[in-house]
Amino acid sequence: MWLVVGMAGSKKAAQVMQTVLEGEGILVKLRNVSSKAKDGKDTYEILTLESEAGQAREILMENGLS
C-alpha cells in the first residue's frame, strides 16, 4: 500500500524530494493532486510504500524537506 509522506507546492520541489528519497533506496511515486485547480498552482503528494514510510519521513526531515 502507498502512503503519503510529504507534499510539495511545485513539480520541481516534488522531484527534489523524490531524488533524495530514491538516493536512499526508497521507492517513490509522485501524484499531482491539483491538476484541475483553477489558480494554476500545482500540489504534489510524495508517496512511498507503507513499509518505508517512517524511514522516508525521517530522511525528508533530516534534509529539511518536510
All heavy atoms as TSV, in Angstrom:
chain	resi	resn	atom	element	x	y	z
A	1	MET	N	N	0.843	-1.172	0.000
A	1	MET	CA	C	0.000	0.000	0.000
A	1	MET	C	C	0.895	1.244	0.000
A	1	MET	O	O	1.920	1.279	0.673
A	1	MET	CB	C	-0.882	-0.009	1.243
A	1	MET	CG	C	-1.848	1.115	1.298
A	1	MET	SD	S	-3.176	0.623	2.403
A	1	MET	CE	C	-3.464	2.111	3.264
A	2	TRP	N	N	0.506	2.261	-0.735
A	2	TRP	CA	C	1.257	3.509	-0.829
A	2	TRP	C	C	0.711	4.527	0.170
A	2	TRP	O	O	-0.502	4.669	0.322
A	2	TRP	CB	C	1.137	4.074	-2.242
A	2	TRP	CG	C	1.825	3.237	-3.269
A	2	TRP	CD1	C	1.302	2.176	-3.955
A	2	TRP	CD2	C	3.168	3.360	-3.700
A	2	TRP	NE1	N	2.247	1.642	-4.793
A	2	TRP	CE2	C	3.400	2.359	-4.670
A	2	TRP	CE3	C	4.215	4.224	-3.384
A	2	TRP	CZ2	C	4.626	2.195	-5.310
A	2	TRP	CZ3	C	5.422	4.062	-4.034
A	2	TRP	CH2	C	5.628	3.059	-4.976
A	3	LEU	N	N	1.626	5.226	0.844
A	3	LEU	CA	C	1.243	6.253	1.823
A	3	LEU	C	C	1.890	7.576	1.457
A	3	LEU	O	O	3.023	7.613	0.968
A	3	LEU	CB	C	1.712	5.867	3.223
A	3	LEU	CG	C	1.058	4.662	3.881
A	3	LEU	CD1	C	1.672	4.433	5.259
A	3	LEU	CD2	C	-0.434	4.870	4.014
A	4	VAL	N	N	1.179	8.660	1.741
A	4	VAL	CA	C	1.721	9.999	1.527
A	4	VAL	C	C	2.706	10.302	2.649
A	4	VAL	O	O	2.371	10.202	3.829
A	4	VAL	CB	C	0.598	11.054	1.509
A	4	VAL	CG1	C	1.182	12.453	1.404
A	4	VAL	CG2	C	-0.375	10.785	0.380
A	5	VAL	N	N	3.931	10.672	2.271
A	5	VAL	CA	C	4.947	11.024	3.265
A	5	VAL	C	C	5.331	12.493	3.183
A	5	VAL	O	O	6.066	12.993	4.028
A	5	VAL	CB	C	6.213	10.147	3.144
A	5	VAL	CG1	C	5.877	8.697	3.441
A	5	VAL	CG2	C	6.864	10.292	1.777
A	6	GLY	N	N	4.829	13.180	2.164
A	6	GLY	CA	C	5.148	14.592	2.033
A	6	GLY	C	C	4.289	15.248	0.970
A	6	GLY	O	O	3.634	14.572	0.179
A	7	MET	N	N	4.319	16.574	0.977
A	7	MET	CA	C	3.598	17.372	-0.004
A	7	MET	C	C	4.561	18.415	-0.558
A	7	MET	O	O	5.443	18.885	0.161
A	7	MET	CB	C	2.405	18.093	0.645
A	7	MET	CG	C	1.388	17.179	1.291
A	7	MET	SD	S	0.399	16.243	0.129
A	7	MET	CE	C	-0.616	17.514	-0.558
A	8	ALA	N	N	4.355	18.772	-1.813
A	8	ALA	CA	C	5.200	19.785	-2.437
A	8	ALA	C	C	4.314	20.737	-3.239
A	8	ALA	O	O	3.327	20.323	-3.835
A	8	ALA	CB	C	6.228	19.129	-3.340
A	9	GLY	N	N	4.708	21.994	-3.258
A	9	GLY	CA	C	3.933	23.019	-3.942
A	9	GLY	C	C	4.300	23.225	-5.394
A	9	GLY	O	O	3.748	24.102	-6.047
A	10	SER	N	N	5.211	22.422	-5.907
A	10	SER	CA	C	5.575	22.505	-7.322
A	10	SER	C	C	6.160	21.174	-7.764
A	10	SER	O	O	6.607	20.373	-6.943
A	10	SER	CB	C	6.599	23.613	-7.557
A	10	SER	OG	O	7.855	23.257	-7.001
A	11	LYS	N	N	6.181	20.971	-9.072
A	11	LYS	CA	C	6.751	19.737	-9.601
A	11	LYS	C	C	8.235	19.673	-9.297
A	11	LYS	O	O	8.762	18.612	-8.945
A	11	LYS	CB	C	6.505	19.651	-11.106
A	11	LYS	CG	C	6.967	18.347	-11.707
A	11	LYS	CD	C	6.548	18.207	-13.154
A	11	LYS	CE	C	6.927	16.830	-13.673
A	11	LYS	NZ	N	6.424	16.620	-15.029
A	12	LYS	N	N	8.919	20.806	-9.400
A	12	LYS	CA	C	10.358	20.833	-9.134
A	12	LYS	C	C	10.658	20.423	-7.691
A	12	LYS	O	O	11.554	19.625	-7.431
A	12	LYS	CB	C	10.920	22.215	-9.421
A	12	LYS	CG	C	12.406	22.309	-9.267
A	12	LYS	CD	C	12.943	23.679	-9.662
A	12	LYS	CE	C	14.447	23.703	-9.514
A	12	LYS	NZ	N	15.025	24.949	-9.985
A	13	ALA	N	N	9.904	20.954	-6.740
A	13	ALA	CA	C	10.103	20.610	-5.331
A	13	ALA	C	C	9.808	19.129	-5.097
A	13	ALA	O	O	10.522	18.456	-4.345
A	13	ALA	CB	C	9.224	21.484	-4.440
A	14	ALA	N	N	8.776	18.608	-5.753
A	14	ALA	CA	C	8.438	17.195	-5.611
A	14	ALA	C	C	9.557	16.316	-6.160
A	14	ALA	O	O	9.912	15.295	-5.567
A	14	ALA	CB	C	7.122	16.893	-6.334
A	15	GLN	N	N	10.142	16.737	-7.266
A	15	GLN	CA	C	11.226	15.965	-7.862
A	15	GLN	C	C	12.477	15.983	-6.990
A	15	GLN	O	O	13.215	14.996	-6.943
A	15	GLN	CB	C	11.531	16.477	-9.271
A	15	GLN	CG	C	10.429	16.136	-10.245
A	15	GLN	CD	C	10.597	16.791	-11.599
A	15	GLN	OE1	O	11.117	17.902	-11.718
A	15	GLN	NE2	N	10.140	16.101	-12.635
A	16	VAL	N	N	12.729	17.088	-6.296
A	16	VAL	CA	C	13.862	17.144	-5.366
A	16	VAL	C	C	13.656	16.127	-4.254
A	16	VAL	O	O	14.573	15.365	-3.911
A	16	VAL	CB	C	14.035	18.571	-4.786
A	16	VAL	CG1	C	14.992	18.570	-3.604
A	16	VAL	CG2	C	14.503	19.535	-5.866
A	17	MET	N	N	12.450	16.089	-3.697
A	17	MET	CA	C	12.141	15.133	-2.642
A	17	MET	C	C	12.281	13.701	-3.155
A	17	MET	O	O	12.842	12.838	-2.480
A	17	MET	CB	C	10.734	15.391	-2.092
A	17	MET	CG	C	10.608	16.737	-1.408
A	17	MET	SD	S	8.906	17.186	-1.050
A	17	MET	CE	C	8.673	16.345	0.505
A	18	GLN	N	N	11.795	13.462	-4.361
A	18	GLN	CA	C	11.900	12.138	-4.970
A	18	GLN	C	C	13.365	11.727	-5.130
A	18	GLN	O	O	13.743	10.607	-4.797
A	18	GLN	CB	C	11.198	12.143	-6.328
A	18	GLN	CG	C	11.243	10.816	-7.045
A	18	GLN	CD	C	10.512	10.858	-8.374
A	18	GLN	OE1	O	10.348	11.911	-8.989
A	18	GLN	NE2	N	10.062	9.704	-8.818
A	19	THR	N	N	14.187	12.635	-5.614
A	19	THR	CA	C	15.606	12.347	-5.824
A	19	THR	C	C	16.305	11.987	-4.520
A	19	THR	O	O	17.089	11.041	-4.457
A	19	THR	CB	C	16.302	13.548	-6.492
A	19	THR	OG1	O	15.678	13.790	-7.759
A	19	THR	CG2	C	17.782	13.307	-6.692
A	20	VAL	N	N	16.021	12.749	-3.469
A	20	VAL	CA	C	16.629	12.485	-2.166
A	20	VAL	C	C	16.221	11.106	-1.657
A	20	VAL	O	O	17.064	10.323	-1.211
A	20	VAL	CB	C	16.248	13.588	-1.140
A	20	VAL	CG1	C	16.617	13.182	0.269
A	20	VAL	CG2	C	16.914	14.904	-1.509
A	21	LEU	N	N	14.942	10.797	-1.733
A	21	LEU	CA	C	14.461	9.501	-1.240
A	21	LEU	C	C	14.996	8.347	-2.072
A	21	LEU	O	O	15.434	7.333	-1.517
A	21	LEU	CB	C	12.932	9.482	-1.210
A	21	LEU	CG	C	12.286	10.395	-0.168
A	21	LEU	CD1	C	10.781	10.449	-0.376
A	21	LEU	CD2	C	12.619	9.951	1.240
A	22	GLU	N	N	14.987	8.501	-3.372
A	22	GLU	CA	C	15.499	7.425	-4.227
A	22	GLU	C	C	16.998	7.221	-4.020
A	22	GLU	O	O	17.490	6.108	-4.132
A	22	GLU	CB	C	15.182	7.710	-5.688
A	22	GLU	CG	C	13.702	7.522	-6.001
A	22	GLU	CD	C	13.325	7.849	-7.424
A	22	GLU	OE1	O	14.101	8.542	-8.131
A	22	GLU	OE2	O	12.233	7.427	-7.846
A	23	GLY	N	N	17.699	8.294	-3.683
A	23	GLY	CA	C	19.119	8.180	-3.379
A	23	GLY	C	C	19.381	7.338	-2.144
A	23	GLY	O	O	20.476	6.785	-1.972
A	24	GLU	N	N	18.376	7.210	-1.293
A	24	GLU	CA	C	18.466	6.384	-0.087
A	24	GLU	C	C	17.833	5.008	-0.297
A	24	GLU	O	O	17.643	4.250	0.656
A	24	GLU	CB	C	17.777	7.092	1.086
A	24	GLU	CG	C	18.440	8.390	1.500
A	24	GLU	CD	C	19.774	8.171	2.182
A	24	GLU	OE1	O	19.974	7.119	2.811
A	24	GLU	OE2	O	20.629	9.078	2.080
A	25	GLY	N	N	17.441	4.714	-1.535
A	25	GLY	CA	C	16.887	3.401	-1.838
A	25	GLY	C	C	15.401	3.258	-1.594
A	25	GLY	O	O	14.882	2.142	-1.536
A	26	ILE	N	N	14.691	4.368	-1.461
A	26	ILE	CA	C	13.253	4.340	-1.211
A	26	ILE	C	C	12.516	4.444	-2.552
A	26	ILE	O	O	12.824	5.313	-3.371
A	26	ILE	CB	C	12.825	5.524	-0.310
A	26	ILE	CG1	C	13.623	5.562	0.979
A	26	ILE	CG2	C	11.320	5.517	-0.075
A	26	ILE	CD1	C	13.204	4.617	2.045
A	27	LEU	N	N	11.534	3.593	-2.762
A	27	LEU	CA	C	10.701	3.642	-3.956
A	27	LEU	C	C	9.692	4.770	-3.793
A	27	LEU	O	O	9.021	4.867	-2.755
A	27	LEU	CB	C	9.995	2.296	-4.143
A	27	LEU	CG	C	9.237	2.076	-5.439
A	27	LEU	CD1	C	10.174	2.191	-6.639
A	27	LEU	CD2	C	8.582	0.712	-5.429
A	28	VAL	N	N	9.568	5.635	-4.800
A	28	VAL	CA	C	8.743	6.844	-4.682
A	28	VAL	C	C	7.830	6.997	-5.892
A	28	VAL	O	O	8.225	6.713	-7.021
A	28	VAL	CB	C	9.640	8.104	-4.591
A	28	VAL	CG1	C	8.807	9.368	-4.504
A	28	VAL	CG2	C	10.589	8.012	-3.420
A	29	LYS	N	N	6.605	7.462	-5.629
A	29	LYS	CA	C	5.686	7.873	-6.691
A	29	LYS	C	C	5.267	9.310	-6.388
A	29	LYS	O	O	5.119	9.690	-5.222
A	29	LYS	CB	C	4.426	7.008	-6.704
A	29	LYS	CG	C	4.642	5.637	-7.243
A	29	LYS	CD	C	3.409	4.867	-7.679
A	29	LYS	CE	C	2.198	4.827	-6.853
A	29	LYS	NZ	N	1.172	3.874	-7.314
A	30	LEU	N	N	5.086	10.095	-7.444
A	30	LEU	CA	C	4.556	11.447	-7.308
A	30	LEU	C	C	3.142	11.474	-7.871
A	30	LEU	O	O	2.867	10.849	-8.892
A	30	LEU	CB	C	5.423	12.449	-8.071
A	30	LEU	CG	C	6.888	12.528	-7.675
A	30	LEU	CD1	C	7.598	13.557	-8.547
A	30	LEU	CD2	C	7.053	12.866	-6.208
A	31	ARG	N	N	2.264	12.227	-7.196
A	31	ARG	CA	C	0.891	12.337	-7.684
A	31	ARG	C	C	0.464	13.795	-7.623
A	31	ARG	O	O	0.477	14.414	-6.561
A	31	ARG	CB	C	-0.038	11.471	-6.832
A	31	ARG	CG	C	-1.478	11.544	-7.277
A	31	ARG	CD	C	-2.374	10.513	-6.646
A	31	ARG	NE	N	-2.235	10.473	-5.187
A	31	ARG	CZ	C	-2.624	9.446	-4.447
A	31	ARG	NH1	N	-3.143	8.373	-5.006
A	31	ARG	NH2	N	-2.493	9.478	-3.146
A	32	ASN	N	N	0.102	14.339	-8.785
A	32	ASN	CA	C	-0.407	15.708	-8.839
A	32	ASN	C	C	-1.854	15.679	-8.372
A	32	ASN	O	O	-2.692	15.033	-8.992
A	32	ASN	CB	C	-0.298	16.248	-10.263
A	32	ASN	CG	C	-0.688	17.710	-10.365
A	32	ASN	OD1	O	-1.409	18.230	-9.529
A	32	ASN	ND2	N	-0.208	18.362	-11.394
A	33	VAL	N	N	-2.130	16.361	-7.289
A	33	VAL	CA	C	-3.480	16.353	-6.724
A	33	VAL	C	C	-4.235	17.634	-7.026
A	33	VAL	O	O	-5.320	17.851	-6.519
A	33	VAL	CB	C	-3.458	16.084	-5.202
A	33	VAL	CG1	C	-2.960	14.673	-4.921
A	33	VAL	CG2	C	-2.617	17.110	-4.468
A	34	SER	N	N	-3.656	18.480	-7.865
A	34	SER	CA	C	-4.309	19.755	-8.166
A	34	SER	C	C	-4.376	20.006	-9.664
A	34	SER	O	O	-4.414	21.156	-10.091
A	34	SER	CB	C	-3.555	20.886	-7.492
A	34	SER	OG	O	-2.226	20.948	-7.995
A	35	SER	N	N	-4.404	18.966	-10.451
A	35	SER	CA	C	-4.364	19.132	-11.901
A	35	SER	C	C	-5.545	19.923	-12.444
A	35	SER	O	O	-5.469	20.483	-13.525
A	35	SER	CB	C	-4.285	17.771	-12.586
A	35	SER	OG	O	-5.405	16.988	-12.262
A	36	LYS	N	N	-6.619	19.996	-11.685
A	36	LYS	CA	C	-7.786	20.739	-12.147
A	36	LYS	C	C	-7.968	22.052	-11.379
A	36	LYS	O	O	-8.996	22.697	-11.489
A	36	LYS	CB	C	-9.030	19.875	-12.016
A	36	LYS	CG	C	-8.969	18.650	-12.911
A	36	LYS	CD	C	-10.209	17.817	-12.800
A	36	LYS	CE	C	-10.056	16.586	-13.692
A	36	LYS	NZ	N	-11.187	15.690	-13.625
A	37	ALA	N	N	-6.958	22.445	-10.626
A	37	ALA	CA	C	-7.065	23.680	-9.857
A	37	ALA	C	C	-7.129	24.876	-10.805
A	37	ALA	O	O	-6.368	24.974	-11.755
A	37	ALA	CB	C	-5.885	23.824	-8.909
A	38	LYS	N	N	-8.032	25.789	-10.523
A	38	LYS	CA	C	-8.227	26.946	-11.396
A	38	LYS	C	C	-7.155	28.020	-11.208
A	38	LYS	O	O	-6.955	28.844	-12.069
A	38	LYS	CB	C	-9.610	27.543	-11.156
A	38	LYS	CG	C	-10.723	26.597	-11.566
A	38	LYS	CD	C	-12.085	27.201	-11.329
A	38	LYS	CE	C	-13.151	26.184	-11.701
A	38	LYS	NZ	N	-14.485	26.700	-11.469
A	39	ASP	N	N	-6.472	27.996	-10.069
A	39	ASP	CA	C	-5.472	29.040	-9.815
A	39	ASP	C	C	-4.124	28.740	-10.466
A	39	ASP	O	O	-3.203	29.526	-10.395
A	39	ASP	CB	C	-5.288	29.262	-8.313
A	39	ASP	CG	C	-4.815	28.010	-7.580
A	39	ASP	OD1	O	-4.522	27.000	-8.239
A	39	ASP	OD2	O	-4.748	28.065	-6.340
A	40	GLY	N	N	-4.001	27.589	-11.115
A	40	GLY	CA	C	-2.778	27.238	-11.818
A	40	GLY	C	C	-1.662	26.725	-10.934
A	40	GLY	O	O	-0.587	26.407	-11.417
A	41	LYS	N	N	-1.891	26.641	-9.645
A	41	LYS	CA	C	-0.864	26.147	-8.723
A	41	LYS	C	C	-0.939	24.629	-8.638
A	41	LYS	O	O	-2.011	24.053	-8.588
A	41	LYS	CB	C	-1.044	26.749	-7.335
A	41	LYS	CG	C	-0.842	28.245	-7.305
A	41	LYS	CD	C	-0.994	28.788	-5.908
A	41	LYS	CE	C	-0.819	30.294	-5.908
A	41	LYS	NZ	N	-1.015	30.856	-4.584
A	42	ASP	N	N	0.233	24.014	-8.630
A	42	ASP	CA	C	0.297	22.559	-8.519
A	42	ASP	C	C	0.606	22.150	-7.087
A	42	ASP	O	O	1.372	22.822	-6.399
A	42	ASP	CB	C	1.399	21.994	-9.417
A	42	ASP	CG	C	1.015	22.011	-10.878
A	42	ASP	OD1	O	-0.185	21.935	-11.182
A	42	ASP	OD2	O	1.920	22.087	-11.722
A	43	THR	N	N	0.018	21.052	-6.671
A	43	THR	CA	C	0.353	20.425	-5.408
A	43	THR	C	C	0.590	18.955	-5.686
A	43	THR	O	O	-0.220	18.308	-6.356
A	43	THR	CB	C	-0.776	20.590	-4.373
A	43	THR	OG1	O	-1.031	21.985	-4.185
A	43	THR	CG2	C	-0.404	19.955	-3.049
A	44	TYR	N	N	1.703	18.462	-5.185
A	44	TYR	CA	C	2.066	17.066	-5.409
A	44	TYR	C	C	2.155	16.323	-4.092
A	44	TYR	O	O	2.656	16.862	-3.105
A	44	TYR	CB	C	3.432	16.972	-6.120
A	44	TYR	CG	C	3.367	17.325	-7.569
A	44	TYR	CD1	C	3.412	18.647	-7.981
A	44	TYR	CD2	C	3.260	16.340	-8.548
A	44	TYR	CE1	C	3.354	18.987	-9.319
A	44	TYR	CE2	C	3.199	16.661	-9.880
A	44	TYR	CZ	C	3.250	17.991	-10.270
A	44	TYR	OH	O	3.186	18.318	-11.594
A	45	GLU	N	N	1.672	15.081	-4.103
A	45	GLU	CA	C	1.877	14.177	-2.986
A	45	GLU	C	C	3.098	13.328	-3.299
A	45	GLU	O	O	3.285	12.898	-4.441
A	45	GLU	CB	C	0.673	13.257	-2.798
A	45	GLU	CG	C	-0.572	13.960	-2.325
A	45	GLU	CD	C	-1.754	13.015	-2.182
A	45	GLU	OE1	O	-1.770	11.934	-2.816
A	45	GLU	OE2	O	-2.674	13.374	-1.442
A	46	ILE	N	N	3.914	13.092	-2.284
A	46	ILE	CA	C	5.057	12.200	-2.401
A	46	ILE	C	C	4.658	10.923	-1.672
A	46	ILE	O	O	4.345	10.959	-0.477
A	46	ILE	CB	C	6.339	12.821	-1.803
A	46	ILE	CG1	C	6.816	14.015	-2.637
A	46	ILE	CG2	C	7.461	11.803	-1.767
A	46	ILE	CD1	C	6.036	15.253	-2.539
A	47	LEU	N	N	4.626	9.815	-2.395
A	47	LEU	CA	C	4.154	8.556	-1.836
A	47	LEU	C	C	5.272	7.525	-1.810
A	47	LEU	O	O	6.097	7.466	-2.731
A	47	LEU	CB	C	3.008	7.999	-2.679
A	47	LEU	CG	C	1.777	8.891	-2.784
A	47	LEU	CD1	C	1.724	9.536	-4.142
A	47	LEU	CD2	C	0.537	8.102	-2.523
A	48	THR	N	N	5.275	6.726	-0.745
A	48	THR	CA	C	6.198	5.604	-0.629
A	48	THR	C	C	5.408	4.385	-0.154
A	48	THR	O	O	4.269	4.504	0.284
A	48	THR	CB	C	7.340	5.874	0.373
A	48	THR	OG1	O	6.785	6.026	1.681
A	48	THR	CG2	C	8.130	7.113	-0.006
A	49	LEU	N	N	6.044	3.255	-0.245
A	49	LEU	CA	C	5.410	2.048	0.274
A	49	LEU	C	C	5.221	2.180	1.784
A	49	LEU	O	O	6.039	2.806	2.466
A	49	LEU	CB	C	6.255	0.822	-0.045
A	49	LEU	CG	C	6.389	0.491	-1.525
A	49	LEU	CD1	C	7.375	-0.652	-1.716
A	49	LEU	CD2	C	5.041	0.139	-2.131
A	50	GLU	N	N	4.165	1.600	2.277
A	50	GLU	CA	C	3.854	1.665	3.708
A	50	GLU	C	C	5.035	1.208	4.557
A	50	GLU	O	O	5.350	1.811	5.580
A	50	GLU	CB	C	2.628	0.807	3.990
A	50	GLU	CG	C	2.140	0.856	5.413
A	50	GLU	CD	C	0.865	0.042	5.608
A	50	GLU	OE1	O	0.429	-0.659	4.683
A	50	GLU	OE2	O	0.316	0.133	6.711
A	51	SER	N	N	5.729	0.187	4.101
A	51	SER	CA	C	6.848	-0.368	4.864
A	51	SER	C	C	8.038	0.584	4.940
A	51	SER	O	O	8.900	0.428	5.803
A	51	SER	CB	C	7.292	-1.696	4.254
A	51	SER	OG	O	7.711	-1.509	2.914
A	52	GLU	N	N	8.107	1.577	4.051
A	52	GLU	CA	C	9.223	2.517	4.023
A	52	GLU	C	C	8.832	3.927	4.450
A	52	GLU	O	O	9.667	4.829	4.477
A	52	GLU	CB	C	9.813	2.573	2.604
A	52	GLU	CG	C	10.341	1.243	2.124
A	52	GLU	CD	C	10.868	1.287	0.704
A	52	GLU	OE1	O	10.291	2.008	-0.135
A	52	GLU	OE2	O	11.869	0.600	0.455
A	53	ALA	N	N	7.569	4.122	4.799
A	53	ALA	CA	C	7.059	5.458	5.086
A	53	ALA	C	C	7.772	6.131	6.260
A	53	ALA	O	O	8.137	7.306	6.176
A	53	ALA	CB	C	5.553	5.412	5.342
A	54	GLY	N	N	7.972	5.422	7.351
A	54	GLY	CA	C	8.642	6.003	8.516
A	54	GLY	C	C	10.052	6.451	8.190
A	54	GLY	O	O	10.456	7.564	8.533
A	55	GLN	N	N	10.782	5.605	7.516
A	55	GLN	CA	C	12.155	5.931	7.123
A	55	GLN	C	C	12.161	7.115	6.148
A	55	GLN	O	O	12.994	8.012	6.249
A	55	GLN	CB	C	12.819	4.718	6.479
A	55	GLN	CG	C	14.255	4.964	6.068
A	55	GLN	CD	C	14.874	3.764	5.364
A	55	GLN	OE1	O	14.228	2.757	5.141
A	55	GLN	NE2	N	16.128	3.884	5.014
A	56	ALA	N	N	11.214	7.131	5.218
A	56	ALA	CA	C	11.134	8.213	4.239
A	56	ALA	C	C	10.878	9.554	4.929
A	56	ALA	O	O	11.506	10.562	4.598
A	56	ALA	CB	C	10.044	7.921	3.224
A	57	ARG	N	N	9.975	9.568	5.897
A	57	ARG	CA	C	9.684	10.813	6.631
A	57	ARG	C	C	10.918	11.314	7.369
A	57	ARG	O	O	11.197	12.510	7.405
A	57	ARG	CB	C	8.516	10.597	7.582
A	57	ARG	CG	C	7.185	10.480	6.891
A	57	ARG	CD	C	6.020	10.384	7.874
A	57	ARG	NE	N	4.762	10.227	7.172
A	57	ARG	CZ	C	4.025	9.119	7.190
A	57	ARG	NH1	N	4.423	8.069	7.884
A	57	ARG	NH2	N	2.911	9.053	6.510
A	58	GLU	N	N	11.667	10.391	7.971
A	58	GLU	CA	C	12.898	10.767	8.667
A	58	GLU	C	C	13.917	11.361	7.708
A	58	GLU	O	O	14.554	12.382	8.008
A	58	GLU	CB	C	13.503	9.548	9.365
A	58	GLU	CG	C	12.770	9.109	10.609
A	58	GLU	CD	C	13.413	7.908	11.269
A	58	GLU	OE1	O	14.647	7.745	11.150
A	58	GLU	OE2	O	12.692	7.120	11.888
A	59	ILE	N	N	14.061	10.759	6.547
A	59	ILE	CA	C	15.012	11.260	5.549
A	59	ILE	C	C	14.608	12.660	5.102
A	59	ILE	O	O	15.458	13.551	4.986
A	59	ILE	CB	C	15.086	10.294	4.349
A	59	ILE	CG1	C	15.746	8.967	4.783
A	59	ILE	CG2	C	15.841	10.916	3.185
A	59	ILE	CD1	C	15.582	7.840	3.782
A	60	LEU	N	N	13.334	12.860	4.848
A	60	LEU	CA	C	12.860	14.192	4.432
A	60	LEU	C	C	13.128	15.223	5.528
A	60	LEU	O	O	13.565	16.342	5.244
A	60	LEU	CB	C	11.386	14.144	4.061
A	60	LEU	CG	C	11.035	13.342	2.813
A	60	LEU	CD1	C	9.528	13.250	2.631
A	60	LEU	CD2	C	11.689	13.954	1.577
A	61	MET	N	N	12.874	14.862	6.775
A	61	MET	CA	C	13.119	15.788	7.885
A	61	MET	C	C	14.609	16.100	8.018
A	61	MET	O	O	14.986	17.263	8.198
A	61	MET	CB	C	12.566	15.215	9.201
A	61	MET	CG	C	11.069	15.291	9.274
A	61	MET	SD	S	10.301	14.599	10.773
A	61	MET	CE	C	11.431	14.882	12.052
A	62	GLU	N	N	15.453	15.091	7.906
A	62	GLU	CA	C	16.904	15.283	8.031
A	62	GLU	C	C	17.447	16.203	6.942
A	62	GLU	O	O	18.443	16.877	7.141
A	62	GLU	CB	C	17.630	13.934	7.944
A	62	GLU	CG	C	17.439	13.071	9.164
A	62	GLU	CD	C	17.948	11.644	8.970
A	62	GLU	OE1	O	18.457	11.319	7.878
A	62	GLU	OE2	O	17.825	10.849	9.922
A	63	ASN	N	N	16.772	16.233	5.801
A	63	ASN	CA	C	17.196	17.058	4.676
A	63	ASN	C	C	16.423	18.362	4.563
A	63	ASN	O	O	16.546	19.072	3.568
A	63	ASN	CB	C	17.087	16.259	3.367
A	63	ASN	CG	C	18.155	15.189	3.267
A	63	ASN	OD1	O	19.266	15.483	2.856
A	63	ASN	ND2	N	17.829	13.970	3.653
A	64	GLY	N	N	15.629	18.671	5.583
A	64	GLY	CA	C	14.876	19.915	5.609
A	64	GLY	C	C	13.812	20.011	4.544
A	64	GLY	O	O	13.481	21.106	4.076
A	65	LEU	N	N	13.242	18.889	4.179
A	65	LEU	CA	C	12.258	18.847	3.102
A	65	LEU	C	C	10.851	18.512	3.583
A	65	LEU	O	O	9.986	18.236	2.754
A	65	LEU	CB	C	12.705	17.820	2.041
A	65	LEU	CG	C	14.014	18.130	1.343
A	65	LEU	CD1	C	14.451	16.945	0.495
A	65	LEU	CD2	C	13.891	19.375	0.502
A	66	SER	N	N	10.610	18.554	4.838
A	66	SER	CA	C	9.263	18.224	5.312
A	66	SER	C	C	8.583	19.436	5.892
A	66	SER	O	O	9.157	20.441	6.150
A	66	SER	CB	C	9.299	17.127	6.346
A	66	SER	OG	O	10.029	17.512	7.471
